[in-house]
Amino acid sequence: MVAYDLALDEPRQDDSHVQIDNFLFIYDEKASEEIGAFVKIDFVPSQGLKMINANQTLAYALQLKTL
C-alpha cells in the first residue's frame, strides 16, 4: 500500500518540481511513477484535501504537514 502526504518542504537534489502560479510542487521519482502525469489536489469540506489522478482518488482526508 502506498501512502500519500502533502507537506511544506524544501527541494532535495534528486527531486523534480513544477511551478504553478506562485506554488512550487516538489516530487520524487517514486511519486511520479505511482501518480502518473496528472494529479489534482482538491478540497472537499466533508473529506478535507484529496489527491486524484487520472484513474482514481489516491488519498483523502489529507492534512498539510510541515517537515
N, C-alpha and C positions, 0 to 999 in steps of 0.2 A: 504494500500500500504506500502511496506517495502522499506526503503532507505538504500543503502549500501555506505560505505565510506572506504577508505584506509587511514590510519593515522599513524604517528610516535607517539608511546605511550609507557608507561611503564605497565607491567602486574599488575593487581589487584589480590587480594586474591582469588576471585572466578573464575578467568579466566583460560581457558585451553590454551595450546600452543603446537606448533610443531616447531622444528628447522630443516631447510633445508639448507644445506651448512652453510653459516655464517649468515643466516637470521632467526630471531625468529618471527614467526607469532603468534599473540595473538588473541583469540576469546572468546566470552562468550557463554553460553548455548543457548541463543536465536538465535545467529548466526548459531550455529551448527544445530539446529532444522530446520531453514529456508533453509540453503545452502545444507546440507547433507554431505556425506562423501568425496566428491570430489569438489574442486574448482580450477579453472585455472585463473591466472592473466596474461593478455596478453596486449601487446601494439600494437595498430594499428594506423599508422600515421594519418589517416582520422578520427579516433574515440577516440584517447587517450587511457587511461588504461581501460581495460574491465575485468569484472568478469564473469566467465562462470561456471555453474555447469554441472552435467551430463545431465540435461534436457533442459537447456535454457541459454540464456545470461541474467544475473542478472542485470548488470549495465554497461554502457559505458560512455565515456567522463568523467571519474573519474580523479581527481587530488589528489595527495598525500597531506594530511593535516597534520599539526602539532598541537597537542593538548596541 
